[in-house]
Amino acid sequence: MEVYVLLTGNMETTGVKRTTERLGTRVPCEIDAILTSADESCSFSQRCLIVLVNLQGCSLKLNRAVDVGSKVVLEGLPAATKITGRIVSSISLGKFEKPFWLLGIGIDEPGNVWGISDPPEDWAGR
């Protein structure tokens, strides 16, 4: 199944074709980690909380926005010392006592780097 997603930016609107096929079951979790920018244009290194994972990436909570497409490094994971990836989504979850963003990260080398001890069946062999 294919859908078209509208992206906006700089007063232009572009239709981008994306596939909606899931690449593995998403597993809710709470994993403390450190997210560091690998882009020279935006330097930061902060603790974050990973809340959802699959073999292709994760969703995490962070107290700052990060641009979609930014290169990042995740450290302190249970099954990998350090992994690299890119921000694929950045959603502001409002202005609570402390504002935070939900970031989606696509990792460069897919796998169970999250240390999920009883992974879903569709993770096998990937």
N, CA, C and O of each residue as an XYZ file, in Angstrom:
504
protein
N       0.844     -1.176      0.000
C       0.000      0.000      0.000
C       0.884      1.233      0.000
O       1.854      1.295      0.755
N       0.573      2.195     -0.818
C       1.343      3.429     -0.884
C       0.434      4.598     -0.534
O      -0.747      4.605     -0.882
N       0.992      5.583      0.157
C       0.272      6.810      0.467
C       1.157      7.975      0.061
O       2.368      7.827     -0.105
N       0.542      9.122     -0.095
C       1.293     10.327     -0.391
C       1.223     11.235      0.815
O       0.141     11.499      1.340
N       2.364     11.711      1.253
C       2.470     12.564      2.413
C       2.846     13.956      1.944
O       3.766     14.107      1.140
N       2.153     14.976      2.429
C       2.498     16.342      2.073
C       3.486     16.891      3.079
O       3.233     16.870      4.283
N       4.606     17.381      2.591
C       5.605     18.025      3.421
C       5.609     19.501      3.086
O       5.531     19.876      1.916
N       5.698     20.337      4.098
C       5.725     21.767      3.843
C       7.022     22.352      4.357
O       7.610     21.844      5.312
N       7.457     23.402      3.730
C       8.671     24.074      4.157
C       9.009     25.182      3.198
O       8.932     24.997      1.983
N       9.383     26.335      3.720
C       9.755     27.483      2.892
C       8.696     27.805      1.849
O       9.011     28.087      0.693
N       7.442     27.761      2.270
C       6.317     28.149      1.418
C       6.108     27.205      0.241
O       5.355     27.540     -0.674
N       6.746     26.039      0.231
C       6.555     25.074     -0.846
C       5.892     23.830     -0.268
O       6.123     23.479      0.889
N       5.086     23.179     -1.056
C       4.471     21.919     -0.653
C       4.873     20.865     -1.664
O       4.770     21.076     -2.872
N       5.336     19.721     -1.160
C       5.819     18.665     -2.030
C       5.132     17.359     -1.670
O       5.008     17.039     -0.488
N       4.687     16.603     -2.650
C       4.129     15.272     -2.402
C       5.258     14.255     -2.431
O       6.010     14.190     -3.403
N       5.383     13.463     -1.378
C       6.421     12.450     -1.286
C       5.750     11.096     -1.131
O       4.893     10.918     -0.265
N       6.139     10.135     -1.974
C       5.549      8.812     -1.901
C       6.271      8.001     -0.830
O       7.498      7.911     -0.832
N       5.495      7.408      0.091
C       6.070      6.571      1.141
C       5.310      5.261      1.207
O       4.131      5.198      0.858
N       5.984      4.226      1.651
C       5.313      2.952      1.865
C       4.841      2.881      3.316
O       5.497      3.424      4.205
N       3.721      2.224      3.560
C       3.185      2.117      4.911
C       3.478      0.756      5.529
O       3.011      0.469      6.631
N       4.240     -0.084      4.841
C       4.561     -1.412      5.359
C       5.383     -1.297      6.639
O       6.368     -0.561      6.689
N       4.968     -2.038      7.685
C       5.703     -2.069      8.947
C       6.917     -2.971      8.791
O       6.845     -4.027      8.163
N       8.010     -2.553      9.358
C       9.248     -3.323      9.288
C       9.550     -3.947     10.643
O      10.665     -3.829     11.150
N       8.574     -4.599     11.218
C       8.734     -5.244     12.522
C       7.813     -4.627     13.555
O       7.537     -3.428     13.535
N       7.343     -5.474     14.458
C       6.463     -5.041     15.530
C       7.139     -3.993     16.400
O       8.331     -4.095     16.691
N       6.388     -3.002     16.808
C       6.890     -1.981     17.731
C       6.670     -2.463     19.162
O       5.606     -2.983     19.497
N       7.684     -2.285     19.996
C       7.625     -2.751     21.373
C       7.748     -1.560     22.320
O       8.749     -0.845     22.277
N       6.737     -1.329     23.186
C       6.853     -0.263     24.181
C       7.949     -0.600     25.191
O       8.145     -1.767     25.530
N       8.662      0.416     25.669
C       9.756      0.187     26.614
C      10.084      1.490     27.330
O       9.494      2.533     27.047
N      11.017      1.419     28.247
C      11.591      2.603     28.889
C      13.085      2.347     29.022
O      13.526      1.630     29.920
N      13.860      2.940     28.117
C      15.306      2.758     28.096
C      15.961      4.130     28.192
O      15.758      4.986     27.330
N      16.744      4.334     29.241
C      17.508      5.573     29.365
C      18.714      5.501     28.436
O      19.383      4.470     28.360
N      18.988      6.585     27.736
C      20.115      6.628     26.807
C      20.615      8.063     26.702
O      20.064      8.977     27.314
N      21.656      8.239     25.924
C      22.189      9.574     25.633
C      22.123      9.787     24.129
O      22.645      8.981     23.359
N      21.483     10.871     23.713
C      21.383     11.233     22.306
C      22.345     12.375     22.042
O      22.303     13.405     22.715
N      23.214     12.185     21.055
C      24.221     13.186     20.706
C      24.116     13.520     19.229
O      23.943     12.627     18.400
N      24.219     14.789     18.898
C      24.212     15.215     17.503
C      25.508     14.795     16.825
O      26.590     14.905     17.402
N      25.383     14.313     15.590
C      26.556     14.014     14.771
C      26.661     15.029     13.635
O      27.490     14.879     12.738
N      25.820     16.060     13.677
C      25.836     17.138     12.680
C      26.610     18.325     13.232
O      26.405     18.733     14.376
N      27.493     18.872     12.422
C      28.282     20.032     12.850
C      27.410     21.272     13.058
O      27.768     22.155     13.838
N      26.278     21.345     12.371
C      25.432     22.533     12.437
C      24.636     22.631     13.739
O      24.108     23.698     14.054
N      24.543     21.545     14.496
C      23.740     21.545     15.721
C      24.411     20.641     16.745
O      24.329     19.417     16.647
N      25.066     21.234     17.713
C      25.821     20.460     18.689
C      25.044     20.312     19.997
O      24.671     21.308     20.616
N      24.799     19.061     20.416
C      24.173     18.795     21.712
C      24.450     17.348     22.109
O      24.775     16.515     21.263
N      24.320     17.065     23.370
C      24.397     15.714     23.916
C      23.530     15.716     25.173
O      23.826     16.426     26.134
N      22.441     14.907     25.165
C      21.482     14.946     26.261
C      20.948     13.569     26.585
O      20.882     12.689     25.727
N      20.566     13.396     27.847
C      19.866     12.184     28.247
C      18.477     12.196     27.611
O      17.864     13.248     27.434
N      17.999     10.996     27.272
C      16.673     10.865     26.683
C      16.037      9.579     27.193
O      16.700      8.753     27.819
N      14.757      9.419     26.922
C      14.043      8.209     27.299
C      13.445      7.597     26.040
O      12.588      8.199     25.393
N      13.905      6.391     25.698
C      13.367      5.663     24.549
C      12.083      4.984     25.002
O      12.076      4.276     26.009
N      10.981      5.196     24.255
C       9.676      4.703     24.694
C       9.068      3.659     23.756
O       8.099      2.998     24.129
N       9.608      3.496     22.558
C       9.064      2.554     21.587
C      10.191      2.130     20.656
O      10.938      2.979     20.171
N      10.328      0.816     20.394
C      11.425      0.339     19.542
C      10.928     -0.698     18.547
O       9.916     -1.362     18.771
N      11.655     -0.824     17.447
C      11.562     -1.966     16.547
C      12.951     -2.160     15.948
O      13.896     -1.477     16.346
N      13.085     -3.068     15.010
C      14.401     -3.360     14.454
C      14.976     -2.208     13.637
O      16.188     -2.131     13.439
N      14.124     -1.324     13.170
C      14.550     -0.242     12.281
C      14.829      1.073     12.994
O      15.442      1.972     12.418
N      14.379      1.196     14.266
C      14.570      2.468     14.952
C      13.798      2.554     16.244
O      13.438      1.542     16.846
N      13.547      3.793     16.664
C      12.875      3.999     17.949
C      12.175      5.344     17.975
O      12.358      6.187     17.097
N      11.363      5.516     19.017
C      10.791      6.812     19.367
C      11.314      7.143     20.748
O      11.378      6.280     21.623
N      11.687      8.398     20.941
C      12.206      8.796     22.245
C      11.723     10.169     22.625
O      11.339     10.972     21.774
N      11.747     10.434     23.939
C      11.362     11.740     24.474
C      12.626     12.536     24.777
O      13.569     12.027     25.382
N      12.625     13.790     24.346
C      13.756     14.690     24.561
C      13.196     16.074     24.865
O      12.104     16.410     24.407
N      13.927     16.883     25.633
C      13.393     18.201     26.012
C      13.797     19.308     25.043
O      13.841     20.479     25.422
N      14.086     18.949     23.811
C      14.406     19.942     22.783
C      14.008     19.408     21.418
O      13.872     18.200     21.224
N      13.823     20.318     20.484
C      13.536     19.936     19.102
C      14.847     19.591     18.399
O      15.901     20.140     18.717
N      14.762     18.677     17.446
C      15.900     18.341     16.593
C      15.362     18.256     15.172
O      14.315     17.651     14.941
N      16.059     18.848     14.232
C      15.595     18.886     12.843
C      15.533     17.498     12.221
O      16.430     16.676     12.412
N      14.458     17.250     11.471
C      14.335     16.010     10.713
C      15.499     15.940      9.726
O      15.825     16.927      9.067
N      16.115     14.774      9.633
C      17.263     14.565      8.755
C      18.596     14.673      9.474
O      19.627     14.284      8.925
N      18.591     15.202     10.708
C      19.833     15.343     11.458
C      20.437     13.979     11.777
O      19.723     13.032     12.107
N      21.760     13.895     11.675
C      22.477     12.678     12.055
C      22.668     12.686     13.561
O      22.999     13.715     14.148
N      22.455     11.514     14.192
C      22.571     11.411     15.640
C      23.275     10.109     16.032
O      23.400      9.175     15.239
N      23.729     10.088     17.290
C      24.330      8.897     17.885
C      23.575      8.611     19.175
O      23.346      9.519     19.974
N      23.188      7.354     19.384
C      22.568      6.908     20.632
C      23.587      6.066     21.386
O      24.172      5.138     20.829
N      23.793      6.396     22.658
C      24.759      5.671     23.479
C      24.100      5.169     24.755
O      23.076      5.695     25.192
N      24.711      4.133     25.350
C      24.220      3.600     26.610
C      23.106      2.595     26.455
O      22.350      2.360     27.397
N      22.987      1.989     25.272
C      21.930      1.009     25.037
C      22.311     -0.346     25.619
O      23.496     -0.662     25.722
N      21.317     -1.153     26.003
C      21.600     -2.449     26.625
C      22.410     -3.415     25.749
O      23.263     -4.136     26.268
N      22.162     -3.442     24.436
C      22.802     -4.450     23.584
C      23.822     -3.875     22.606
O      24.362     -4.614     21.783
N      24.093     -2.592     22.676
C      25.069     -1.974     21.774
C      25.661     -0.762     22.493
O      24.947     -0.023     23.171
N      26.955     -0.567     22.342
C      27.572      0.566     23.024
C      27.188      1.889     22.386
O      27.008      2.895     23.072
N      27.064      1.877     21.053
C      26.765      3.121     20.341
C      26.176      2.769     18.978
O      26.673      1.875     18.294
N      25.110      3.478     18.584
C      24.547      3.296     17.247
C      24.333      4.661     16.608
O      24.205      5.673     17.298
N      24.297      4.672     15.292
C      24.075      5.908     14.547
C      22.753      5.828     13.792
O      22.251      4.743     13.498
N      22.205      6.993     13.485
C      20.963      7.049     12.737
C      20.624      8.477     12.360
O      21.456      9.380     12.447
N      19.379      8.661     11.937
C      18.881      9.979     11.543
C      17.513     10.222     12.157
O      16.738      9.291     12.377
N      17.232     11.491     12.430
C      15.908     11.887     12.914
C      14.944     11.804     11.732
O      15.177     12.417     10.690
N      13.855     11.038     11.900
C      12.859     10.905     10.835
C      11.562     11.633     11.175
O      10.733     11.877     10.298
N      11.389     11.981     12.456
C      10.234     12.793     12.848
C      10.546     13.526     14.144
O      11.328     13.053     14.968
N       9.928     14.684     14.310
C      10.124     15.500     15.513
C       8.799     16.188     15.809
O       8.375     17.090     15.086
N       8.147     15.742     16.893
C       6.812     16.231     17.212
C       6.816     16.888     18.588
O       7.190     16.259     19.577
N       6.403     18.147     18.653
C       6.273     18.830     19.931
C       5.043     18.294     20.645
O       3.958     18.221     20.068
N       5.222     17.921     21.905
C       4.096     17.407     22.687
C       3.579     18.458     23.657
O       3.098     18.129     24.741
N       3.678     19.700     23.271
C       3.092     20.782     24.040
C       4.026     21.380     25.060
O       5.178     20.972     25.210
N       3.491     22.359     25.756
C       4.277     23.085     26.753
C       3.732     22.757     28.130
O       2.897     23.472     28.684
N       4.232     21.656     28.660
C       3.867     21.259     30.001
C       4.820     21.970     30.960
O       5.424     22.979     30.597
N       4.956     21.459     32.164
C       5.903     22.045     33.111
C       7.293     22.150     32.467
O       7.986     23.159     32.596
N       7.670     21.080     31.776
C       8.900     21.084     30.974
C       8.506     20.608     29.583
O       8.071     19.466     29.439
N       8.640     21.438     28.557
C       8.259     21.011     27.209
C       9.160     19.863     26.736
O      10.333     19.786     27.101
N       8.580     18.969     25.910
C       9.400     17.923     25.340
C       8.891     17.545     23.958
O       7.773     17.888     23.573
N       9.737     16.830     23.220
C       9.455     16.402     21.864
C       9.533     14.896     21.791
O      10.299     14.264     22.518
N       8.736     14.327     20.909
C       8.810     12.910     20.597
C       9.550     12.812     19.268
O       9.061     13.273     18.236
N      10.739     12.204     19.307
C      11.566     12.080     18.111
C      11.521     10.657     17.594
O      11.564      9.707     18.376
N      11.435     10.507     16.290
C      11.553      9.205     15.645
C      12.944      9.099     15.051
O      13.402     10.016     14.369
N      13.625      7.977     15.307
C      14.980      7.776     14.796
C      15.027      6.502     13.970
O      14.611      5.440     14.434
N      15.530      6.604     12.753
C      15.825      5.442     11.914
C      17.293      5.119     12.099
O      18.150      5.975     11.879
N      17.600      3.873     12.507
C      19.000      3.533     12.772
C      19.684      3.006     11.516
O      19.042      2.412     10.651
N      20.999      3.232     11.426
C      21.764      2.869     10.237
C      21.956      1.366     10.079
O      21.975      0.867      8.954
N      22.097      0.638     11.178
C      22.273     -0.818     11.124
C      21.174     -1.469     11.953
O      21.316     -1.627     13.166
N      20.065     -1.852     11.289
C      18.911     -2.407     11.998
C      19.258     -3.666     12.798
O      20.135     -4.446     12.428
N      18.538     -3.830     13.902
C      18.708     -5.008     14.748
C      18.167     -4.752     16.139
O      17.702     -3.655     16.448
N      18.232     -5.780     16.977
C      17.760     -5.667     18.352
C      18.869     -5.073     19.217
O      19.420     -5.755     20.081
N      19.187     -3.831     18.987
C      20.196     -3.118     19.778
C      19.614     -2.646     21.109
O      20.318     -2.064     21.935
N      18.333     -2.903     21.303
C      17.603     -2.427     22.474
C      17.666     -3.409     23.641
O      17.284     -3.064     24.759
N      18.140     -4.619     23.395
C      18.228     -5.615     24.457
C      16.883     -6.205     24.842
O      16.697     -6.617     25.987
N      15.934     -6.253     23.900
C      14.626     -6.856     24.176
C      14.837     -8.365     24.304
O      15.173     -9.033     23.326
N      14.640     -8.901     25.517
C      14.976    -10.305     25.793
C      14.000    -11.296     25.173
O      14.386    -12.424     24.865
N      12.752    -10.903     24.985
C      11.750    -11.773     24.379
C      11.125    -11.031     23.198
O       9.984    -10.576     23.283
N      11.881    -10.907     22.083
C      11.392    -10.100     20.966
C      10.209    -10.751     20.245
O      10.028    -11.966     20.321
N       9.405     -9.944     19.546
C       8.285    -10.475     18.768
C       8.795    -11.448     17.703
O       9.947    -11.370     17.276
N       7.922    -12.364     17.282
C       8.294    -13.385     16.304
C       8.800    -12.787     14.992
O       9.704    -13.342     14.368
N       8.220    -11.657     14.568
C       8.625    -11.108     13.268
C      10.007    -10.440     13.314
O      10.487     -9.970     12.283
N      10.655    -10.389     14.482
C      12.022     -9.876     14.570
C      13.031    -10.960     14.216
O      14.177    -10.642     13.901
N      12.637    -12.230     14.259
C      13.562    -13.340     14.009
C      14.073    -13.309     12.571
O      13.305    -13.087     11.634
N      15.343    -13.527     12.410
C      15.938    -13.610     11.074
C      16.136    -12.299     10.370
O      16.492    -12.281      9.191
N      15.918    -11.218     11.046
C      16.121     -9.887     10.418
C      17.379     -9.257     10.914
O      17.716     -8.146     10.504
